[in-house]
Amino acid sequence: MTADATSAPVDRAEGPAPAAPPIRGPKARTRTAYLRYVAGKLGGAAVSLLAVLVTSFFLFRLIPGDPVKFMTGGRQVSAEQLASYRREFGLDLPLWRQFTDYCGKALTGDLGTSYQFRTPVIDRITEALPNTLLLTGTAFVLYTALGVLLGTRSAWRNGRLGDRLNTGLALTLYSIPSFWLGLLLIIVLAVGMGPIPGLFPTGGMESGGQEGLAHVLDVAHHLVLPVLTLVAVEYGQTLLVTRSALLDEMGSDYLTTARAKGLRDDLVRRRHAVPNAMLPTVTLIFVNLGRTVAGVILVETVFSWPGLGGLFYQALSVPDLPLVQGLFFVFAAAVIVMNTLADLIYPLLDPRVGR
């Protein structure tokens, strides 16, 4: 008698049930995505810094001129003395050896020794850096605040007379070369022209021989014209970027809803429109913040300001290769670091970024 197939017992292996895969909540997924985002940005910054290091070495060796002959001060020297100078600064080594030595020292913070000052490059940079930060930092705060304020008001009053005047003036000033505007301000406000007397110093950072409050006021007096030049040229870019970003947000549904709830117009602008339009402006602010370290070469040169920009111009005229390379690397590194910092802040401003 055969057993019914449908009633036959099924052989099953007894054992523990397989463990279920862990359930990852939205917070864990968001954290992992953000860490991947941060790692990618930091890796990109490291690659960019390495590229700058390589570029700074080879780029400035295309500059015509012999730094060794400059170091002799135009004196007639023998071939043995020239060879001695080349050995002292490592210029007699093959190019690949110079490059490896430069990269190895740069990674430890040693940017070499200046040909013209005979001091470490890092010392010259740290000596001039506070002067540059004083000038460009003051200008940065003023033109950023002015650009954001006027850009917001222009966008909110789009097409009106004030908007047209603000936009036209910003475009005009932004298109003017900074050195030309600086020279014009020197002629009008420093030297004096017609009935306008000379009100400000023509250049430099201080008159000397003053201490305490008198010294602070003297430095502030010397700051006026270079800061005015930078603010006049740079605020237009911030204004235009802020205005454009805010105009893109003004037709959004959430602003219409906010108005329909009875919120005041200035409250809608301040609490809803402006925060959502700030990403492009934040990018520009951080780029400009990185540029404050680099200084403004032309403005510092025109006003004889003893900062990094003037030092870079002075080093180029030699050419002082270690000083030029070191300054170029510091300038580029400041911009890269600030751009990376802006990228890391984006997810805090807009949670959609980095997911």
Residue pairs with C-beta under 8 A, 6 or more apart in sequence:
30 355
33 354
33 355
34 347
34 354
34 355
37 347
37 353
37 354
38 344
38 354
41 340
41 343
41 344
42 340
44 340
45 336
45 337
45 339
45 340
48 332
48 336
49 332
49 333
49 336
52 328
52 329
52 332
52 333
52 336
53 103
53 106
53 329
54 103
56 324
56 325
56 328
56 329
56 332
57 98
57 99
57 102
57 103
57 325
58 99
59 328
60 319
60 321
60 324
60 325
60 328
61 95
61 321
63 316
63 319
63 324
65 318
65 319
67 89
67 91
67 115
67 318
67 319
67 320
67 321
68 82
68 85
68 86
68 89
68 91
69 82
70 115
70 116
70 318
71 85
71 115
71 116
72 81
72 82
72 85
83 92
85 91
86 92
89 113
89 115
89 322
90 98
90 101
91 98
93 101
102 112
102 325
105 111
105 112
106 329
109 122
110 120
110 122
111 120
111 121
111 122
111 125
111 322
111 325
111 326
111 329
112 120
112 121
112 322
112 323
112 325
112 326
113 119
113 120
113 121
113 322
114 120
114 121
114 124
114 315
114 320
114 322
114 323
115 318
115 320
115 321
115 322
115 323
116 314
116 315
116 318
116 320
116 323
117 124
117 320
117 323
121 322
121 323
121 325
121 326
121 327
122 326
124 311
124 323
125 308
125 311
125 326
125 327
125 330
128 306
128 307
128 308
128 310
128 311
129 293
129 307
129 308
131 205
131 305
131 306
131 307
131 308
132 292
132 293
132 294
132 295
132 300
132 305
132 307
132 308
132 309
133 292
133 293
134 219
134 223
135 223
135 226
135 227
135 230
135 295
135 296
135 299
135 300
135 305
135 307
136 230
136 291
136 292
136 293
136 295
136 296
136 307
137 292
138 223
138 227
139 226
139 227
139 230
139 231
139 234
140 288
140 289
140 292
142 227
142 231
142 235
143 230
143 231
143 234
143 235
143 238
144 235
144 238
144 285
144 288
146 231
146 235
146 238
146 239
147 170
147 234
147 235
147 236
147 237
147 238
147 239
147 241
147 242
148 238
148 239
148 242
148 281
150 166
150 170
150 235
150 239
151 238
151 239
151 240
151 241
151 242
151 243
151 246
151 281
152 242
152 243
152 246
152 269
152 274
153 162
153 166
154 162
154 163
154 166
154 167
154 239
154 243
155 163
155 242
155 243
155 244
155 246
155 247
155 250
156 246
156 250
156 265
156 269
156 273
157 163
158 247
158 250
166 239
167 239
167 240
167 243
169 236
170 235
170 236
170 239
170 240
171 236
171 240
172 236
173 181
173 232
173 233
173 235
173 236
174 233
174 234
174 236
174 237
174 240
176 232
176 233
177 298
178 229
178 230
178 233
178 296
178 298
178 299
179 298
179 299
179 301
179 302
181 229
181 232
181 233
182 225
182 226
182 229
182 298
182 299
182 302
182 303
183 302
185 225
185 228
185 229
186 202
186 203
186 225
186 302
186 303
187 193
188 196
189 196
189 198
189 199
189 200
189 225
190 198
190 199
190 200
190 201
190 202
190 225
191 198
191 202
192 198
192 199
200 221
200 222
200 224
200 225
201 207
201 221
201 222
201 225
202 303
203 222
203 302
203 303
203 304
203 305
204 222
204 303
204 304
204 305
204 306
205 219
205 222
205 305
205 306
206 215
206 218
206 219
206 222
207 218
207 222
210 218
225 303
226 299
226 300
226 302
226 303
226 305
229 299
229 302
229 303
230 296
230 299
234 288
237 284
238 281
238 284
238 285
238 288
241 280
241 281
241 284
242 277
242 280
242 281
244 280
245 277
245 278
245 279
245 280
245 281
246 273
246 274
246 277
248 277
249 255
249 273
249 276
249 277
250 273
252 276
254 272
255 268
255 272
255 273
258 268
258 272
259 265
259 268
263 271
275 349
278 349
279 346
279 349
279 350
282 342
282 345
282 346
282 349
283 342
285 342
286 338
286 339
286 341
286 342
286 345
287 335
287 338
287 339
287 342
289 338
290 334
290 335
290 336
290 337
290 338
290 339
291 334
291 335
292 334
293 308
293 330
293 331
293 334
294 308
294 309
294 330
294 331
294 334
294 335
295 307
295 308
295 309
295 310
295 312
296 309
297 309
297 310
297 312
297 313
298 309
299 305
299 309
300 307
300 308
300 309
300 310
300 313
301 309
301 310
301 313
304 310
308 327
308 330
308 331
311 323
311 327
312 324
312 327
312 328
312 331
314 320
315 323
315 324
315 327
316 324
346 353
346 354
347 353
347 354
